[in-house]
Amino acid sequence: MEDVLIAVIAGCEIGFWVVLATGLLARYPLRLRRTGATLLLCVPLVDLVLLAATAVDLRNGATASAAHGLAAAYLGYSVAFGHSMVRWADEHFAHRFAGGPPPRGRPAYGRARTRHEWREFGKAAVATAVACGLLLAMIVLVGDADRSQALRGWLARLGAILAIWSLWPITHTLWPAKPKERARRG
């Protein structure tokens, strides 16, 4: 079943982008604003498919594997970063197809960049919390320490990822990026 769950994870990632692209195509080039908005509201349903597939697999007696841990991590990061990814795509589509303003980029330097990095770290912390919550729920659902061993390993992995991620905003806080000087022409 591990291969099937990996395929479901891949299918959900593809599904995320397909539903997002379909919603944006309906919203901008086709000018079907309500249809586009409805499709964009359906993007989180893709996550529910993965959540259901993972729960059903474990409920049917599967031994938890790396695939189940990956599913929890995927869902955590999707919850935390999904909205900003949809907003990013919406800004690009609006600019390209509806004459909207140019998309906002990441600040290049200064306090704005530092705030940006801390905001992204906050999303990563939310992602880790959601993923760890799902992992703990899976461990309880399985109810057998031997069958849920792989999930406990994911708790440590996600904590390590978050610790490494924290270095980026800390670095920007201590040594903020400065504007590059323009080369003098002479």
C-alpha positions in Angstrom: 0.0 0.0 0.0 3.0 2.3 0.5 3.4 2.7 -3.3 -0.3 3.5 -3.6 -0.1 6.2 -0.9 2.9 7.7 -2.7 0.9 7.8 -5.9 -2.0 9.5 -4.0 0.4 12.1 -2.6 1.8 12.7 -6.2 -1.8 12.8 -7.5 -2.8 15.4 -4.9 0.1 17.6 -5.8 -0.8 17.4 -9.4 -4.5 17.9 -8.5 -3.6 21.0 -6.5 -2.0 22.6 -9.5 -4.7 21.5 -11.9 -7.6 22.8 -9.7 -5.6 26.1 -9.2 -4.9 26.5 -12.9 -8.4 25.7 -13.8 -9.8 28.2 -11.3 -7.4 30.9 -12.5 -8.1 30.2 -16.2 -11.9 30.5 -15.5 -11.4 33.6 -13.5 -9.2 35.6 -15.9 -9.0 34.5 -19.5 -12.5 33.1 -19.6 -13.9 35.9 -17.3 -16.0 33.5 -15.4 -15.4 35.1 -12.0 -17.8 33.1 -9.9 -16.8 29.8 -11.5 -13.1 30.7 -11.0 -13.7 31.7 -7.3 -15.6 28.5 -6.7 -12.9 26.4 -8.2 -10.3 28.2 -6.1 -12.3 27.5 -3.0 -12.1 23.8 -4.0 -8.3 23.7 -3.8 -8.3 22.5 -0.2 -10.5 19.6 -1.1 -7.4 18.0 -2.6 -5.9 17.8 0.8 -9.0 16.1 2.2 -8.5 13.3 -0.4 -5.0 12.7 0.9 -6.1 12.9 4.5 -8.9 10.4 3.9 -6.7 8.0 1.9 -4.1 8.0 4.7 -6.7 7.5 7.5 -8.4 4.7 5.6 -5.1 2.9 5.0 -4.1 3.1 8.6 -7.6 2.2 9.8 -7.5 -0.9 7.6 -4.5 -2.2 9.6 -1.5 -0.9 7.5 1.8 -0.6 9.3 2.7 3.1 9.2 5.5 3.8 6.7 7.6 6.7 5.4 4.7 7.4 3.0 2.3 8.1 5.9 4.8 10.5 7.4 5.3 12.1 4.0 1.5 12.5 3.8 1.4 14.3 7.1 4.3 16.6 6.1 2.6 17.3 2.8 -0.7 18.2 4.5 1.0 20.4 7.1 2.9 22.4 4.5 -0.1 22.6 2.3 -2.2 24.0 5.0 0.5 26.6 6.0 1.7 27.6 2.6 -1.3 26.8 0.3 -3.0 30.2 0.7 0.2 32.1 -0.1 0.8 29.9 -3.1 -2.7 30.5 -4.4 -2.2 34.3 -3.9 1.1 34.2 -5.7 -0.5 32.4 -8.7 -3.5 34.8 -8.6 -1.3 37.9 -8.7 0.7 36.5 -11.7 -2.5 35.5 -13.6 -4.2 38.9 -12.8 -1.1 40.7 -14.2 -0.8 38.5 -17.3 -4.5 38.2 -18.2 -6.4 41.0 -16.6 -4.0 44.0 -16.7 -3.4 43.8 -12.9 -0.4 45.3 -11.2 2.9 43.5 -11.4 3.2 40.7 -8.8 4.7 41.6 -5.5 8.2 40.2 -5.1 10.0 39.3 -2.0 11.7 42.3 -0.4 15.3 42.3 -1.3 16.8 43.9 1.8 16.3 45.7 5.1 13.6 45.4 7.7 11.0 44.4 5.1 13.2 41.4 4.1 13.7 40.4 7.7 9.9 40.6 8.4 9.3 38.5 5.3 11.8 35.8 6.5 10.2 35.7 9.9 6.7 35.5 8.3 7.8 32.6 6.2 9.4 30.9 9.2 6.1 31.4 11.0 4.3 29.5 8.2 6.9 26.7 8.5 6.2 26.5 12.3 2.5 26.2 11.6 3.3 23.6 8.9 5.4 21.6 11.4 2.7 21.9 14.1 0.0 20.7 11.8 2.1 17.8 10.5 3.2 16.8 14.0 -0.4 16.9 15.1 -1.4 14.7 12.2 1.5 12.3 13.0 0.4 12.1 16.7 -3.2 11.5 15.6 -2.0 8.7 13.3 0.0 7.1 16.1 -3.1 7.1 18.3 -5.2 5.8 15.4 -2.8 2.9 14.8 -2.6 2.2 18.6 0.4 -0.1 18.2 3.9 1.1 19.0 5.5 -1.4 16.5 3.2 -0.4 13.7 3.6 3.3 14.2 7.4 3.4 14.7 8.0 5.1 11.3 5.8 8.0 12.3 7.8 8.8 15.4 10.9 9.2 13.2 9.0 11.9 11.2 8.4 14.0 14.4 12.2 14.3 14.8 12.7 15.0 11.0 10.2 17.8 11.0 11.7 19.3 14.1 15.1 19.3 12.5 13.8 20.9 9.3 12.2 23.7 11.3 15.4 24.2 13.3 17.4 24.5 10.1 14.8 26.8 8.6 15.1 29.1 11.7 18.6 29.9 10.7 17.5 32.0 7.7 15.4 34.6 9.6 17.9 34.7 12.5 20.7 35.4 9.9 18.6 38.2 8.4 17.9 39.6 11.8 21.5 39.7 12.8 23.0 40.6 9.4 20.2 42.2 7.4 20.8 42.4 3.6 21.7 45.8 2.4 21.0 47.4 -1.0 23.7 46.7 -3.5 25.7 49.7 -4.6 25.4 50.5 -8.3 28.6 50.4 -10.2 29.8 53.8 -11.1 30.1 54.6 -14.8 33.0 56.6 -15.7 
